[in-house]
Each structure stands twice: as C-alpha cells, then as structure tokens.
Amino acid sequence: MSAYLSRPLNRRGFIALGSGALLTLAGCASSDQSDPTTRGALPTLSPDKSTTLRIGVSTAQVQLAAEPSLGPLPFSVEWVRLNGGPETIQGFRAGAVDLAANAGMPPIQAHDIGVDAKIVAISHNTAVNYIPTTRPGSDIRTVKDVVGKKIAFSQGQAQGVTILKWLKDNGISHKDVTLVPLPSSQFLTALQGKQVDLAPLTEPSLTKYLKQYEKDGARTLPIEVQDLLSLLWAPTSVLADDRKAAAIQAFIPLWVKGNNWAWENPEKWIDSYYVKDQGVTKEDGERIVTSRKKPLYPENWDSSIAWEQSVADLMSGAGFVKGFDVSVLFDRRFERVAAQSAPAEYRGQA
C-alpha cells in the first residue's frame, strides 16, 4: 500500500489531484475582482467567433459531434477534458477553464478554499448515480459491515457527499469508518489493489469493474442517495468579462438541447458516448441508460439552493468545510436561461 493511501484523512485540509499529480489548492481568490452577479442583468452583447470559451463539458462535446443540428456554437470553443471536481477547480485557478459541468459539491469545496466561481445553469437529476462497491474478496455484505472498514472518499466531489449521506442514513458515523482521501479517478485502482474496502462508483466505471471482478466477490450495496444537481459553473473573473458571459448565456440552451437529445435518442447516445467515447459495449450501454432519469430544468432556483445548503451543512457539520450561506454560489442572472430554452415537459422541480 502506498504511503498516501494509508494516511488518515485530514478533514480540514483539501487535497486535489489532477492528471496524476498531487495539487494543493489552498489559497484565496483575488480580492480585487468585481462580482458580476451584483449587476442584476446579463450582457446584451451577441457572442461571436472572436470570443473563445474553454469548456470542460465532455457530454456536450460528444453530443455536438454526434448531432451537428444541435449547434452551431456562435463563439469559438476549446474543449477541455476534466476528470471530476478537483481537476475543474485546479483548471479554474490556473485560468485554463472558463466553464465546466459538475455536481453540487465542487462549488462548495471551491468556496471553502477561496476559489471564486458561480453556478450559471442547473438540471435536476433524480437518479442514484454513485453506488457503494466493494473490493474483490471483501467480506462486506450489508451496510453495517462497513464499520471499521476503509472507504475511498473524495472530499471535493459528489462521491464524498454520497458516502456521508449514505452512512448517516444508515445510522453510521463517519468516525466509525476510515475515510481514505482519494480523487474519484483513483477509486478503481484502489479497489483493484485492495487498498480500500469500498468506494462509490458511477457508470460506466461500475459496469467495467463488475464485469472484471464480480466473479471474485466484488459487489454493490443498496443505496437511495440522490445527487440532485447537475450544473454548469464558471469562475467569477470569466463572468466579469461581458463577452464571455454572453457566450456562456448562448451555450446554456445548447447544453439543454444536448441533454434532451441524449434522453430522447438513447441508441444514438449509447453509440456516440458509451461505446465510442467511454469504451463500453453496446449491451452494457443499454443497461446503463436504463438507470437514467429525465432531466428537469427548474425555473426557480430556491429548491436548488436549499438542497445545496443541506450539502454544505452536512459537510461543515462533519468538519470538512466551514459553514456558509450557499446563495453566494449562484449567479441568479442566469436563473431562467436553461428552463426558458427547454420544452415545457422538461421544466420543473425534481
């Protein structure tokens, strides 16, 4: 076992890993950046090809390539491949990413370490995305068996929130297990090497892992924890640039159209994303899409903010972040952009 994997988790620290390198992200956002969310109105500029956005939304990249009618983009784009919230936060800090798609936890973690960024679009997702999965040969059969075990834990990602909620829902304190700090990109390796006893996996990694190790005793445990928010967010410095803010405003409807296209065209989505981009079989892709839920775009963000606050309160109560009012994470100038670009059947709260 590596020294890193065997270290106990420092709950007040945050370790993010990107591209296999250990990156300490502590620091403060520049204090002289103006906050565009106080202006009250979105820019009236029309984006053009002279504006370039560096976008880390791999699903949108695949969707636009598979179905060109979803576009075209009215601005120039550089696609950036990101592997989870820690890499997104590092990309924001480095000025290498202008817009990204993540779940609800990364903006909370970013705020805690002084990375100034705002949520600009929201989709509600009611599917259960992260499934507790055991290592090969594990003696874990029920959730009560995880007491005293080592669990892969990514503090800055939705997987970490899922584990804390799952434990709490089953009457288990996070202090009753050993939380091993890892980015989600290393969960598979840690399970395969038996460096952790359990990790929350999502598709398509879950299917790939079980196909290889289920015969050796790897298994999943029941869970009902949802990760409600799928979101787009951007550094506040990017949103302070009216041309980039206008380009983001133009991208959000394309993001909505792409998500809806993937929902309405499962066979094309399986082929373009799961088979060609993610490397799973057509049969496994078909099984994966059956777990999806229809995307919903709320016209009002109040319930989204309340859900995000519950996540922040859970994390602060366990000592992982400082408590704060999460409403500062939302740029409500964009509140209705996604919903207004969606057909009526896709609007609403989860």
N, C-alpha and C positions, 0 to 999 in steps of 0.2 A: 504494500500500500504506500502511496506517495505521502510525503510529509504534509502536503497541502490538504489532501483528502482526510487525513487523520486529525487535523486540528479542530478543536471545538469552535463553534461559531461565536464570533464577537458580535452581539446583537446590535450594538450602536454603530458598528462600522459598516461600510458597504464596499464589497469587492465586486467589480465587474470585469468580465473577461470578454475580449473581443479579438477575433482572429487568432485565438490560441494564446494570447499574451495577457498577463496579469496587468490590469489597469486600475489604479486607484483614482477614483473620480471625485474625491473630496475637493471642495473649492467653492468659490462664490461667483455668481453671475455678475457681470459688470453692473455697477450701481448707476452708471450714467446713461443707461439705455432707457429711452422713454417707453412707456407701456401703451401700446396702441389700443388696447382694449378699453381705455378710458375715453376714447374719441367718440364713441357712440354710433358711428356709421362706417360702412365698408367703403373702400375706394371706388370711385366711379370710372376709373380707367378701364379700358379694354386691353386685355393682355395680348401681346404679340410675340413673334419669334425672337425678338431681341432680349426677351426675358427668359432666363433658364432656371428651372427648378430641379434640384437634385432630390429625387423621390425614392424613398425606401418602402414601396408597396408592391411586393412581388406578385401578388394576385392580380393587381391591376395591370401590371406589365404583361402577364400571360394573357389576360382577358383581351387587352387591346390587340395583341398579336394574333390571337385566335379568331377574333371577330372585329375586323377593322371598322365595321359600321358603327361601333361604339364611339369611335373618335370622329375627327382627328383632334389632337391636342392643339389648342390655339397658342401655345407657347413652346419653347424648346425644353427638352427634358433630358436629364442624365439619370438613368436608373441605377440605384444603389442596392445591392443585396445585403440585407441585415438579418442577423440571427438572434432575434429577441430584443427585449427592452434594454439590457446593458449595452449592447452594441449601438442601439439607437441613441442612448444618452451620450455615449462617447462620440458618436457622429455629430450630435448637436454641439457638444463642447468644442469639437475640432473645427466646426464650421463646414463640415463635409456633407451634411444632410439638411435639407430645407423642410421636408415633410415626410412623415412616416406613419405607418399603421401599427398599432399595438393594442393591448388590452388596458384595463383601468389602472393597474398597479404602477407601470413605469412613470407616468406623470407624478404620482405621489413620491416615488423614490427620487425623481429628478428634483422636485421641490425641496426635499429634505437635504440634499447636498448642494443646493444653491444653483441648480441649472434652471434657468428661466424659460419656460415653454408653456404653450397654451393648447387646449383642445379646441378643434375647429369643426369637427363632424363626429356624429355618433350613430351607431347602429346597435340596436338591442338584439342580443343573442341569448336564446333560452336553452340552447343545447348544453349538455355536460361535456366539456372539452378535455379535461385533464383527469386521467384515470390512474389511481394508485396501482402500481405494478411492481411485483416482487422480483427479486433476483433469481436466477436458476438455483434450484435446490433449497429454496427458502422453506422454513417451517411455518411461515405466516399463513394462516388460513382465514382468520377473521380480523376485523379492525382491532379488537382487544389484544391481539398477538403482537401489535407493533410497539407496545410498551417496552422500553429498553432497547429498541432497535435503532439503526442508523437510517435516516431518511434524507434523501437529496433535497436541498432547499435553496431556491433562488430568491433571495430577499427582494430583488427589484423587479420580479416578474409575476405574472398571474399565477404561475405554478406554486409560488410560495404562499400566496393568499389562499389558494385552494387547499393546500395542506393544512394551514392553520384553521381554516373553517371546518374542514373535514374532521380534524382532531377534536375541535371544540364541540361540533355537533354530536360526537360520539363520547363526550364526557372525558376526553383525554387532554391533559395539559401539554403544551409544547415542551414543558420541562420534564415530562415523563419519557421523552424520546431524545435521541441525539440528532440534532439538525446539522447536516453536513453542508457547508456553503459551496455551492456549485452553480454555474450557469446552466440553463436547460440544455444547451448544446453538448454538455458533457454527461447528461443523465444516462444515456445509453451505454457509454463506455464504463461508467461507474457500476451500472447493473451487471454488465457482462463480466467485469472484473471482480464482482462480488465485493466492491469497496463500499457499497451501501446495500441495505436490505430492501429498500423500497424507493421508488421515485414516481412522480406523476408524469405520465406520458400522454402525448396527444398524437393525432394522426398527421402524417402517415407513419411516424416513427413507431407507434404502438403496434400496428399491423406487421411491420417489418420485424420488430423484436419478437413478437409472439410466434411468428412463423418459424423463427430460428430456435427459440428457447422454450416454447411451451412444452415440448417433449421432455425437457429437462426439469420441469416443475415450476417454471415461471407462470404466474397467474395474475389476474386482476382482482381487485376488491371492489365491492359496491360503493357507489358514491352518488350523491344527488346535488352536489355543489355546482351551481352555475357561475359562469364568469360573464356577467351581463353585458358589459360594454366592449364593443369593438369600435375603435376610434381612430381618427386622424389627428395628429398634433404637430406643432411646429415651434421652433424657437421664437421667442418674443422679438428678437432682433430681426428675424425674417419677416414677421408680421408688421414690423415698423417700416418696412420697405413697401410702399404702396403698389409698386408694380408686381412684386412677388405675392403680396396679399391678394391682388386681383387675379393672379394666376392660380393661386390656391382656391379662390372662390370659383374659378372656372373648372378646376379639377374635381371638386366635390361632386357635381352632378355626374361626371364620368365614372367616378368611384361607385356611386349609387347604381348607375346603369350596368356597370360591370358585375357588381354583386348580384343584381337581379337577373342578369343574363345567365350567370353561373347557376342560380337556383332554378331557372326555367329551362335550362338546357343541360341536364345532368350528364348525358352521354358525351357531349362536346367538352364539357368541363373535365370529366374523367380523363378523356384522351389528352387534352391540352395541358392540364395541370398535373394530375396524379400520375399518369403514365409517362408523358414526355418530360415533364419538369421535375417531378418528385421521384420517379423511378419505381413505382409500384405497378403491379399487374392490373389489367383491366378488371378482373374479378374482385381484387381487393379494393380497387377504386369504387366499384359498385357498392361494396359493403360499407365503405367509409361514408359515401354521400347519403346513405340512409340515416345516418346519425345527425345530419344537419337539420337546422330549423330555418324557417323563412325569416329573412332579415326584416327588421322593422325600424323605421326612422322616426324618432319622437319629434313632434312639432314643438314641444316644450321640454326643456332640459331639467325641470325641477326634480323629477324622479331619478334622473341620471346623476344629478349632483348628490341627492340623498343616498343613493347606492354607493357612490364614490366616497362619501363621508363615512359610511359604515365600514368600508375597507380601510380607510385611513385610521379610523378609531380602533379597529381590530389590530392593526399593525403598531399603532402607538401604545395601545394597552399592553401589548406584549414586549414593548421596549425596543422595537426595531426602527421606528421613526419618531420624530417629535410631532405632537398633536398640532393640528392647524385647521383652519376653515378652508375646505377644498374648493369653495366657489372661486377662489383666485386662479384656479387652474383652467377655467372655462372662458373662452373668448365668445361672449354671447352675441357679438355682432354677427356671427355665423350661425346662430341658433336654428334658423328656419331654412337654411340653404339646402341641406340634404333632404328634408321632408318635402319641401316645395318642388324638388326635382324628381320625386318618386310618385308613381301612380298611387291612387287612393288606397288600394289594398295593401300597400307596403308602409303606410303611415300609421303611427300609433305607438303605444307603450307596450312593453312585454308584460 
